Amino acid sequence: MEHAKRYTAPGLAKVGRRIHDHLDPDGPAPSEHENEKPRRELSLHTGTDGRLNFSGSFDGETGTLFSEILSPLAKPRPAENGTPDQRSVSERNGDALAEALDLIADSAKLPTQGAERPHLTITINWDTLRDRARSRLPTQRRTHLPRRCPPAGV
C-alpha cells in the first residue's frame, strides 16, 4: 500500500516486475513444444593455424553434466612448491576440457571410426628426428642413429 501512494502507475508496475523477477528468476516454464526435444548445438571451426574454435549451447541436463565433469578437473592446482595456480578460470576450463577429452579417448566405450579408436598421429621427417635426438643426448652417451630412415617395422 505504501508503494502505491508514492509511485506513479508506471513506477509501481516497474517495482512489481522487479518483485516478480526476484521471486521467479527462471521466468515462465517452457511450453510443452519447447520441451519436446533437448536442444544441443555445437559449431566447430578449424583455423589455418590448426586451432579449433567452437561455440554452442546445451539443454539444462546436458549443461549440468558438462559442468559436473569439468568442475573437479578445473579446480586451481598449486605448483609443487606451493605457488598458487596462475591460470585464469578460462584457462583452467580449457585445460579441464582437454583432460576430459583424454579420459574419453582412453575409454573402451568410445566408438571406433574407420575401425580405429580416435588417436593422434604426429609425423616428422627422419633427418629432423635424428638431428634433434642427437642434440638432446648427453655427449658421453651418444647413441648411433643411422643416416637413413630404418626400414618400416624396425
Secondary structure, DSSP 8 states (H G I E B T S, - for coil): -HHHHHS-HHHHHHHHHHHHHHH-TT-S---HHHHSS---EEEEEE-TTS-EEEEEE--HHHHHHHHHHHHHHTS----TT-------HHHHHHHHHHHHHHHHHT-TTS--BTTB---------HHHHHHHHHHHS-GGG-----SS---TT-
